[in-house]
C-alpha cells in the first residue's frame, strides 16, 4: 500500500512536471513524510507489533489509522493533484466521483460521528478480542481503516462538494455532537471495572511487565478518548473557516444585486413558497 500510494502520487507530480508545471515540494513532502510516514510508524512500530497483545495498542492503532493518518495524508492534497495531473478527462472523472451521492453522504459531518462511534463501540464487545487475535483481521484493519478515514476526511479537506450556508451551519453543529459521541466508547472503557472483551487467552501469554488486563482496558479508554477528541479539533476549524468564507461570499453576491433584482428575487421566493 505504501509503495502503490507513493508511486501514484509521484507519478502525478512527474506527469505535471512534464507539462511544464511544478507541484509544490512542501505538498509532496507532507504526503510522503507526514501521511505515508505516519502510516508506516503506526503499522510497523510498537503499536503494530504489540496490538495483538496489548488492548491499548490495538485501539490506539485503529484510532490513529482512522483519524490522524488520513488527516496527514490530506495535507498533501492528493485530490487536487489528481485533478490537475489527469487532464480534462481525468478532472471530470475525479469531480464526478467526489460529487457522487455516496461520497457526499460519507464525507458529511452527519455521517462521521455515527460511523466513528459504531467502530469504537466494537471495542466494548468480545469481537475486539477476535479481531486482535486473528491474522486475517490484521490485514483487513491495515488496509480498510485508513481508506475509510480517507473517505471521511478527503471530501471535507478538498472542498469538492458545494454546500449552502445553512448546510455548513448544520455540519458545524453536528461536529460538536461528534465531540460527545466519540467520547462515549472511551469513557465506557475507562469507567468499567470488568474485562469487556473477555480475552483471557491473550492476557495469559503477556510478559510480567505488561499491564494487567483491567489496567490495559483503562489505558485503552484514556487514549481512545484523547485521540477521538483531539481529531475533532481540525474538523471544527475547517468547518468554521468554510462557514465564514461561504457567508462572506453569499453576502457579497447579495450586495451586488440592484434594488430591482432584489425585489424580483424576493417576489419569486414568495411565489415559490405559496
N, C-alpha and C positions, 0 to 999 in steps of 0.2 A: 504493500500500500504506500509506503514512504517513497519507494523508487518510482512507482507509477505517478503519484501526485507531483513529485519533483520534476519528472520528465515532461509531464503535460504543461506544467507552469513554465519551465524553462523553454520548452518548445514554443509556447505562445510568445515569450519575450524575444526569442530569436526570429520568429516569423515577423513580429512587429519591427524589429531592427532591420530585417531585410527589405522592408518597405520604406526605409529612411526615417523611421520614428524611434524614439527612445522611451523605454519604460523606466520609471524612477527606480534607482537602485535600492532606495530605502524600502520600497514595497516588496521587492524581491527578497531582500534580507529579512523583512518581517515575516514573509510567508515561509521561508526556508528555516530560519533560526528560531523564531518565536512559535510559528504554527507547527511545522513538522518537527522542530526540535522539542517542543513541549510534549508532542505525542510520543516521541522516542523516549523522553525522560520518564514519562508516566508508564509506558508499556514495558520498557526494558530495565528500569531502575528498581528500587526497593519495592515500590507499590506493585509492580507487575510480578516480581519474583515471589513476594510473600502474600499475594492476595488470596491464595488458596488456603493459607493457614491463619492469617490474621483478618478478622472481620473488618477492622477499621481500615486496613489497607485495601480490602475489596470494595467497600462503599466509597472510600475516598477516590479510588481509581475511577470508578464509574462516574462519580460526580464531576471529576476533572475532565474526563473524556466527553461528557455531555455538555458542560458549560464552558470551561476555561479553554480547552484546546480549540473548539470551533470559533470562539471569540478571537483568539490569537491568529487563527488561520484567516479570518475575515479581514485582519489588518493588512494583509497583502492584496486585498481587493481582487480575488480571482474571478468574480463575475464580470467586473469591469474589464479585466484583461481578456477574457473570452469574447466580450462584445467587440473590442477593437481589433483583436488578432484574427478572428474568424471571418472578417469581411462582412459585406452587406447581408449575405445569405445566413451566415452564422449568427449575425447580430439579431436578425429577425427570429431565428430559431431559439436563441437564448432568451430573448424577450418573451417569446410565446411560452416557453417553459416557466419562466419566473412569474409570469402573469396568469398562469393557469389556475383553475379553481383549487386544485389540490395544494399547490404551493401557497396560494393566498390564505387558505384555511390553516395550514400547518405553520406558516410564518406570521400568524397574527398573535397579538398578546393575549387573546382569549384562549388559544389552544395550548400555549406553552405552560401555564401553571397547571392545567389539568393533566397534561402529559407527564410533566416532571413529578407531580405528586403521585401519579399512578405508578411510575417507575420506582420511586423511593418507597412506596408502601410495600413493594415486594420484599424489601429488607426486613419487614416485620413478620414474615411468614417463613415456614420451613423451605420454601422454594429457594431462598437465598443460600441455604446450605448446599442444595443440589447444584446450583449454579457455580458455587465456589469450588466444588469438588469434581466437576465434570470438565474434561479437556475439550469437549465439543463446545461447551458454553464459553470457554476461554477464547476460542477463535471467533465465535459469534459476537461476544461483547467487544472484542478488539476491533472488529470491522463495523458492526452496525451502530454502536453507541456514538462514535464521532460523526458518522453520517447522519444520524438522527439529530444530533446537535447542530450540524451544518444546515439542515432543513429548517431548524428553528431560528438560527442566527442570520444566515445569509440574506433572506428577504428583507429583514429589518436593516441590516448594515448596508445593503446595496441600494436601498431606496427604489426598488424595482417595481413596487406596487403603488399606484396612485391612491391616495387616501383623501377624504374630505376632512375638514377641520373637526367636525363632530366625531368622526370615526377615530381620529388620532386622540381626541379627548377621552373617548371611551377606552381606548387602548392604554392611555396613561393611567386611568383609574384602575383598570384591571391589573396593571403592573404592580400597583400597591396591594391588590388582593393576593398576588403571587407571593409577596413577602410573607404573608400569613400562611398560605397553603404549603409553601416549601419548608416552612419551619416545623410543620406537624410531624412528619416522619422522624426527623432528628430529635424532637422533643420526646416522642414516644420511646425511641431507643434509649435516650438518656435517663428518663424517669422510671422506666420499667425495671423491676428487680428480678425478673425471670428471664431465662435464656430463650429468646423468641424463635430462633432458627432451629433449635433442638439439634445441635451438631456435636454430639459427644465424641464421635469418631475423629472429627477434625481436631477437637480440643485435646484428645488423648495423645496425639503424636507431636504436640508442641514441645519445644525445649523448655527447660525450667525457668529461663529468664524472660519468657514471653508473658504478657499479661494474662490474668485469669479470663475465662470466657465472659464473665459478667463485666469485668473492667474493660475488656475488649469491646463489648457491646456499647458501653458508655462512651468510650473514646470514639467509636463509630458514629454515635449520635451527635457528639460535640462537633466533630469535623464535618459531618454532613450538614448540620445546621449552619455552620460558619460558611462553608463553601457556597451553599444554596443562597444564603442571604447576600454574600459578597458578589455573587454573579449577577444579582438583580440590579445592582447599582448602575453599571454601564447601560443596561437597557433603559432604565429610568432617565438617564442623562440623554441618550439618543432620542427617546420619545419626546422629552421636554424640548430639546433643540428643534426637532422636526415640528413640534406643535407651534413654537414661536415663529419659525420660518413660514409655515403654511398660513398662520394667522396674519403675518405681515404681508404675504403675497395676496391673500384674499382681500385685505383692507386696501391695498394699492389698486387692485382691479376695480373695486367699488368706487374709490376716489376718482378714478379716471373716467367714470361714466358721467355723461351730461345729465341735466335735470330731466330732459325728455326721455333719455334712455332708462334712467332710474324709475320714472313714472311708468314706462311701458313694462319694465321688468316686474314692478310691483303689481301692475294690472294682470299680467299673465300668471303670476304666482297666486293671486286671489282667485282667478278663474279656475286655475288647476285645483285649488282646494275645494271650490264648490262642485 
